Amino acid sequence: MAFDGTWKVDRSENYDKFMEQMGVNVMKRKLAEHDNLKVIIEQSGDKFHIKESSTFRTKDIDFTLGVQFDYSLADGTEVSGAWVLEGETLKGCFTRKDNNKVLTTTRCVVGGELVQCYNYEGVDAKRTFKKQ
């Protein structure tokens, strides 16, 4: 269970542009750059429990691989989708409820770091987390 553990954001690439594409206002984007996001991941077979805590909120998420669920992003955007495991990579495909546009996310462990990549409307971003 390579994803298990507590992960704290270390660095981000193109995250501001990604959030801008998502429609997040400039004030929230500036705050999000310093959100001190911590993610605790617990995997049991095909079931995941994730606790996200940041400067802004703490949220518990439970999901089963391949099963659709609803989720609210940190900025309040409502999405629906599912995670699947392809090899060593978690892949999430989520549809926004307000405009039906698709947000894709991947999570993988590379060199002992959790790398989370995002794509929305042609804009890519990456956040890298270090294990605590």
N, C-alpha and C positions, 0 to 999 in steps of 0.2 A: 504494500500500500504506500507507494512513493509519495502520494499527496498528503498523507497524514502528518499533522504537526501544526505548529504555530508559525505563521509567516508574516513578516512586517515589510511594508513597501520600502524599497531602497532607492529606486530611480524610475523615472518615466521618460518615454520618448514619444513626442508628437501628441501628448495627451490633451494639451490645450486645444489644438486644431480638431482633434476627434470630438471633444466635448462641444466645441463651437458648431461642428457639423450636426451633432445631436440636438442642437438648439438650446444648449445650456447658456444662460446669460453670463456676461463677463464677470459679475461679482461672484457668482457661484463657481465659475471656472478658476478664478484667482484663489478662492478659499480651498478648492479641491486640490490645487497643486501642493498644498501643505496639510492634507487630511490625515496623515499618520495612520493610514489604513493598516489594520492588522486582521488577518484571516486565519481562523482556526478550522482545519479540515479534519474530519473523522470519516473514514470509509469503512463500511462493513459489507463486503460483497458488492452488490450493485446499488446499495443505499449510501447516500452521503448526508452528513450533517455539517453545515458550514455556519460559522459565526463570524460575521463581519463587524468590526468595531472601528470607528474613526472619530475624528473630532466632532462629527455631526450626528452620528447615530450608531446604534447597535442593532443588528438584525440577525435573526436565526433563520436559516433556510434548510429545509429538508427536501430531498428529491431522490427519486429512483431513476437510474439510467434508462433512457428511452421513454420515460413517462412525462407527458406534457404537464406543466404547472405554471401558475401565474406568479409574477414577481414585480416588485416596485424598485426601480433604480434609485440611487441616492438623491437624484434631483426630482423624484416623484413620478417620472415617466413609467407608465404601466406597460409591461410586456408579458408575452406568453410564449413558452417554448419548452425545449428539452435539452438535456445533456446526453451525449453518447460517448463511449470510450472507444477510440480507434487506436489500437496499439497501446502506446504509452501516453497518448494525448486525449485529454477531455475536450470535446467539441460541443459548444452550445450554439443553438440557432434560435433566436428570439424575435418575435414579430411585435412591433409596437402597436398598442391598441388604439392610439390616436390617429395614426396615418398608414398603418399596415406595411411600413418599411421594415427591413430586416437588419438586425444587429447580430453579428457572429462574434463569438469569443472562443479562444482556445486557452487551455492551461496545460503546461508540461513542465517537468522538472529537468533542468539543464545545468550540469555542473554543480549540483547541490542547491540551485536557486529555482524558485517557482517563477516561471515566465508566463504572464497572462497577456495575450494579444487580442486586440479588438479590431473590427472593421464595421464601418457604417457608411453607406453611400460613397464608397470609394476612398474613404479616409481611414488609414491604419494607425494604430497606436500600440504601445507596449509598456507594460509595467512589470518590473522585476522585483521580486520579494526575496528576502534572506530569511532562512530558518532561525527561529529564536531558540 
